[in-house]
Amino acid sequence: QFIQRQRALALWRKILRSSTGITDAATKKDMRQFARAEFEQHKHVTDLTGKTQFDTMKGTLINAGLLQ
């Protein structure tokens, strides 16, 4: 559980760092809200043996253009 939490926090930090490159304030706010909504949607996940939902959330954020 500790490792999953650390991975989620690292992803969150990467999202915030990536969003600092967005110059339009409204777009930056929208992207951060979208990322937060994804985290909220997946906060109930307790699957510690696999990383399927974590990778799904990360893939969604990449497809949204928030992560590289």
C-alpha positions in Angstrom: 0.0 0.0 0.0 2.9 2.3 0.8 4.4 1.8 -2.7 1.0 2.5 -4.4 0.6 5.7 -2.4 4.1 6.8 -3.4 3.4 6.1 -7.1 0.2 8.1 -6.9 1.9 11.0 -5.2 4.7 10.9 -7.8 2.1 11.0 -10.6 0.3 13.9 -9.0 3.6 15.9 -8.7 4.4 15.1 -12.3 0.9 16.4 -13.4 1.4 19.6 -11.4 4.8 20.1 -12.9 3.5 19.4 -16.4 0.7 21.9 -16.0 3.0 24.7 -15.1 4.0 24.8 -18.8 0.5 25.8 -19.8 0.4 29.5 -20.4 -3.4 30.0 -20.5 -4.7 30.3 -17.0 -8.1 28.9 -17.8 -6.7 25.9 -19.6 -4.2 25.2 -16.7 -7.1 25.3 -14.2 -9.2 23.0 -16.4 -6.4 20.5 -16.7 -5.7 20.4 -13.0 -9.4 20.0 -12.3 -9.6 17.1 -14.8 -6.6 15.4 -13.1 -8.1 15.9 -9.7 -11.4 14.4 -10.9 -9.5 11.4 -12.2 -7.8 10.9 -8.8 -11.1 11.3 -7.0 -12.7 8.8 -9.4 -10.0 6.2 -8.6 -9.5 6.9 -4.9 -11.5 3.8 -3.9 -9.1 1.5 -5.6 -7.5 -1.0 -3.2 -6.0 -3.4 -5.7 -2.4 -3.6 -4.5 -1.4 -6.6 -6.5 -1.9 -5.1 -9.9 -1.5 -1.8 -11.5 -4.2 -1.9 -14.1 -6.4 0.9 -12.8 -3.3 3.1 -12.0 -2.1 2.6 -15.6 -5.6 3.3 -16.9 -5.8 6.6 -15.0 -2.3 7.5 -16.2 -3.2 6.7 -19.8 -6.3 8.9 -19.6 -4.2 11.8 -18.4 -1.7 11.2 -21.2 -4.4 11.1 -23.8 -5.8 14.3 -22.4 -2.5 15.9 -23.1 -1.6 16.6 -19.4 1.3 14.1 -19.3 4.0 13.2 -21.8 
